[in-house]
Amino acid sequence: MENTILCPKCGSSEVEKRDHDQHLKKASGILLGSAGVAAGTVGGAATGASTGAAIGAVAGPLGVIVGGTVGTFIGGISVGITGGFLGNYFGKKAGVVIDKNIFLDYKCSKCNYRFKQKIEKS
């Protein structure tokens, strides 16, 4: 048996479910993805620079400079991409949680009242 959702303001059964999912996924994915890229790039560049310099030390002072420079770019790019991917993924998950718990889910087509369905516990 299907429960009909009624508008708490006017009692109409002409109620539509609002979907914020797509917009929230996009916005939170971009926001956390950008944060992941920034954090990953800085951390990866620092790690890459020290690793590259250590490897280049075998070739002498010039090897330290070249190794540190190459390591900075490689570390920054690889870890930045990973950070961006993970930030985007978890940002989309956070958007879904926000949608389900904060935003008003329903809108009455007759009176335009927006509301969240109350779940009755039995």
C-alpha positions in Angstrom: 0.0 0.0 0.0 1.5 3.3 -1.1 1.3 6.3 1.2 0.0 9.5 -0.4 1.9 12.6 0.6 -0.4 15.5 1.4 0.6 19.1 1.6 0.5 20.1 5.3 -0.6 23.7 4.4 -3.5 23.1 2.0 -4.1 19.3 2.1 -3.5 18.8 -1.6 -2.2 15.5 -2.9 -0.5 17.2 -5.9 2.9 17.1 -4.3 6.2 16.8 -6.2 9.5 15.5 -4.8 12.2 18.1 -5.2 15.7 16.9 -6.3 18.7 18.8 -5.1 21.0 15.8 -5.6 22.5 16.8 -8.9 23.2 20.4 -7.9 24.6 19.5 -4.5 26.8 16.8 -6.0 28.2 19.2 -8.5 28.9 22.0 -6.1 30.3 19.9 -3.3 32.3 17.9 -5.8 33.9 21.0 -7.2 34.6 22.5 -3.8 36.2 19.5 -2.2 37.8 18.5 -5.4 39.6 21.9 -5.6 40.6 21.6 -2.0 42.0 18.1 -2.7 44.0 19.3 -5.7 45.4 22.2 -3.6 46.4 20.1 -0.7 47.7 17.3 -2.8 49.8 19.5 -5.0 51.5 21.2 -2.1 52.2 18.0 -0.2 53.2 16.1 -3.3 55.5 18.8 -4.5 57.3 18.9 -1.2 57.7 15.2 -1.0 58.7 14.9 -4.7 61.3 17.6 -4.2 63.0 15.9 -1.3 62.8 12.5 -3.0 64.1 13.9 -6.3 67.0 15.7 -4.6 68.0 12.5 -2.7 68.0 10.5 -5.9 69.9 13.2 -7.7 72.5 13.5 -5.0 74.3 10.5 -6.6 75.1 12.8 -9.6 76.4 15.6 -7.4 75.2 19.2 -6.8 73.7 19.5 -10.3 71.9 16.2 -9.8 70.4 17.5 -6.6 69.0 20.6 -8.3 67.6 18.7 -11.4 66.3 15.9 -9.2 64.6 18.3 -6.8 63.0 20.3 -9.7 61.8 17.2 -11.5 60.6 15.6 -8.3 58.6 18.8 -7.4 56.7 18.7 -10.7 56.1 15.0 -10.7 55.0 14.9 -7.1 52.8 17.9 -7.4 51.0 16.7 -10.5 50.5 13.0 -9.4 49.4 13.7 -5.8 47.4 16.8 -6.9 45.4 14.6 -9.4 44.8 12.0 -6.7 43.7 14.6 -4.2 41.3 16.1 -6.7 39.8 12.8 -7.5 39.3 11.8 -3.9 38.0 15.3 -2.9 35.5 15.2 -5.8 34.3 11.7 -4.8 33.8 12.5 -1.2 32.3 15.8 -2.0 29.6 14.2 -4.0 28.8 11.8 -1.1 28.6 14.8 1.2 26.2 16.5 -1.2 23.8 13.5 -1.0 23.9 13.5 2.8 23.1 17.2 2.9 20.3 16.8 0.5 18.6 14.0 2.5 19.0 15.7 5.9 18.8 19.4 5.4 16.8 20.5 2.4 13.1 20.5 2.0 12.1 17.5 -0.1 8.6 18.2 -1.3 6.7 21.1 -3.0 3.0 21.4 -3.3 1.9 22.2 -6.9 -1.2 24.0 -5.8 0.1 26.4 -3.1 3.9 26.2 -3.7 4.5 25.3 -0.1 7.8 23.5 0.5 8.1 20.9 3.2 10.0 17.9 4.5 8.0 14.7 5.0 7.8 13.6 8.6 8.6 10.0 9.2 6.2 8.5 11.6 7.7 5.7 13.8 5.3 2.9 14.7 
